[in-house]
């Protein structure tokens, strides 16, 4: 009897295996950008929805109180003193319309944000205020024990916001104090607030009737990315770069259009703190989305504004817009238009500038 040896099963050669691995690597390289783009599209959609919710909450606030919420009202720092300090942001005033009634009930509106009675509020994270593309925004900032005048025992944190209200074309650096701790004259603070030509103004509430440029052509909120700062930068000045959501101070919950969206990219070599143009990073709208940022308008719509939107010219020697007028009142800068020529971006931030804008210009 003759036995036939069955043919041996031949395995992959090394070369064939390497070719298969190379093909798989190429497929992964081709698919990964598409997967990342899909994920970013989902995050951007969530960000858009957050801004939509903020716009709707603002509309509900206006229906109830007859005006948009103020950007900040100054309040006492403790029951024992009448010295004013930074008050709550517009988000605190709107809390009940953001389904955050517990926050609204917990906040003592007679006291400033760093009164010990209000420590609990800053320690709460509000999901609607967090852009999912901003990887740093959900990380709380540990506060030093001297942040609150009478801070309760234990460690206390403060959470941030990815969204900020529109002051207008320039900042209102309202400080309710002067050096040495003395209270700033109320008329000076009011004069500062009056220079804000946007809809979110400290110490003042804007009625919709004052938005004569049209609610569909006027910014309400924008994005403000915390991830553009390193942990080391935030530690240098947590108050400036912390973006505390419940704080009405201009570096925390407000933006202006003096600099184009994501201006930190354009001026990356000039932003050293405290000697450089660090203020660009806290004044300008910014996001972690590619090429622009989401903005909510006063009519409740949300639109994506590109970094390349037409804007005015910045003087590289001063960092100020060419032609803008700046006066001083008790050490506080007061801005006015002067001979500066606003761009489309600046026109969208003013509530009553009288600019004529085409729908296809942004």
Secondary structure as UniProt FT lines:
FT   HELIX           14..65
FT   STRAND          75..78
FT   TURN            79..80
FT   STRAND          81..85
FT   HELIX           90..93
FT   HELIX           95..98
FT   HELIX           101..106
FT   TURN            109..110
FT   TURN            113..114
FT   HELIX           116..118
FT   HELIX           119..122
FT   HELIX           127..129
FT   TURN            132..133
FT   TURN            135..138
FT   STRAND          141..142
FT   TURN            145..146
FT   TURN            149..150
FT   STRAND          157..158
FT   STRAND          163..168
FT   TURN            179..180
FT   HELIX           186..194
FT   STRAND          201..202
FT   HELIX           208..210
FT   TURN            212..213
FT   HELIX           215..217
FT   STRAND          219..223
FT   TURN            227..228
FT   HELIX           231..236
FT   HELIX           238..241
FT   TURN            245..246
FT   HELIX           250..253
FT   STRAND          254..256
FT   TURN            261..262
FT   HELIX           263..266
FT   HELIX           268..270
FT   TURN            273..275
FT   HELIX           279..283
FT   TURN            290..291
FT   STRAND          292..297
FT   TURN            298..299
FT   STRAND          302..306
FT   TURN            307..308
FT   TURN            316..318
FT   TURN            322..323
FT   STRAND          325..329
FT   TURN            330..331
FT   STRAND          332..336
FT   TURN            338..339
FT   HELIX           344..349
FT   HELIX           359..361
//
